[in-house]
């Protein structure tokens, strides 16, 4: 790494070479000093002591252009405050990808000694603050922020914790660096999905010419012309306009009719509600700029001096520039084949074996390679479903954990993992909770976990107790620590036909179209929930299940259909409408997609927030780009 340090005075130049711990220097008759260093933390130290302007050029294989808007920046060694909150592996991988060296704080003094701090967080406000107190980090974080003058970057909970309190955890105090209370989103009479999950734009809050409001942050140079970049958000609580944030907020975002602070900044502190490490190319560029830019009262990233000529601002007055986009999710059903290798597979109505030859498990590729391809093609999320994990020991599934770890090194959009997340006892008699299993998945690179059979059992217990929240279900345990947004419930319903709705207590759908009637002319049907990969039905309908799961603390529903799966005839719109009208949490439609128009149909015909496909993407019958182009052509918000 070559670092040029421009001096304000003096007539000499020293060139330093620190190689394997040895240094040498020589005088040169120039007005600046050049250093070649291997310890990039030394660069930040020089800059912090006010010894001029630092320009960094990498001399290693990863020769990223570290300039942003003409601003020269100093790369740093960053200390990551890892207090056990969610998926820090992906953040570490993203930092490594953009050329930042990461060290982990092991004790309070490490925070005070840090050149720069990054404070991540996925989880509940109260759990995060409790853990910070346990580690004795609260006072040192405040001291670092308020007295050191060195860079601090907070993400999600790392932003919310800077304020006084949160409605999520009454009675729990935040760091109190800034005034204000974090408040829950209003569901707007059940019309708005909460948590706020997905890709949204960030509107620049201050400094725009003539007070114009239609300037948006843009950090990805490869994005379509005049399109604001979209960044990934996942949260139920936000810093609203009612709080005293006028001098802090540098970007705003809109969810429904609610405007909230998406990024705040003061002096050495920058914090974002979005997750840069999960926001694809735009997020990586934001992360690089936020950690490497020179400190300034008007940083070029958020407050460009000249908006019209800025590379980080774009003007767009279209209504489509504001608000959450619809997500296109790529799903990978993963299981061992007969040779013992993990493969991506896909069933026809849940049957994953070939119909000919040796009846082998259908092999559609290697999980890591397929996931990386979908990221490059523009998938908004990638979901792994470990479809036979209910038979074994989840924490003993080293190959699946390895897949997550290695995928998170290449894929910088959200990763969800499902299968086998439950309480269990292993062959040696050791007992593990569903929280233990989920925590291992989070530490291996997952951002969300998907619960299947265990969610059905939890819902049954919920109704048997008269709707009492015992706090012991897998949903409750995980959401209490990691937040509702980290818990997805995967539902596997199938149709049960009845001649008359009065014959059952379950919520029924009906049709006047004879082509849609049952095998014996039945005009009514209800959706029965199943467990064990669809192999066993339960006396519970889909509305009962999703309603209970929302009460228990789930943040999202992944809605499959055993009847539509593998048919390529489109999503079951009756099923999707039934579920989206029953809950206020986001819903992902799954099963049945066969062409781009099917995505348009489900987005226009229901209130669903995301749609998922597997087989048509695996077999390259339809590309993710074709789906998004079709959505864009029909005025459906999407991340292009």
Secondary structure, 3 states (H helix, E strand, C coil): CEEEEECCCCCCEEEEECECCECCCCEECCCEEEEECCCCHHHHHHHHCCCCEEEEECCCCCCCCCCECCECECCCEEEECCCCCCCHHHHHHHHHHCCCEEEECCCHHHHHHCCCEEECCCCCHHHHHHHHHHCCCHHHHHHHHHHHCCCEEEECHHHHCCCCEEHHHCCCECCCCCCCEEEECCCCCCCCCCCEEEEECCEECCCCHHHCCCEEECCCCCCCCCCCCCEEEEECEECECCCCCCCCEEEEEEECCEEEEEEEEECCEEEECCCHHHCHHHHHHHHHHHHHECCCCCCCCCCCCCHHHCCCEEECCCHHHCCCCCEEEEEEEEEECCCCCEEEECCECCECECCCCCCCECCCCCHHHHHHHHHHHCCCEEEEEECCHHHCCHHHCHHHHHHHHHHCCCCCCEEEEECCCCCEECCCCCEECHHHHHHHHHHCCCCEEEECHHHHHHHHHHHHCCCCCCCCCHHHHHHHHHCHHHEEEEEEEEEEEECCHHHCCCCEEECCCHHHCCCCCCCEEEEEEEECCCCEEEEEEHHHHHHHHHHHCCCEEEEEECCCCCCCCCCCHHHHHHHHCCCCCEEEECCCCCCHHHHHHHHHHCCCCEEEECHHHHCCCCCHHHHHHHHHHCCCCCCC
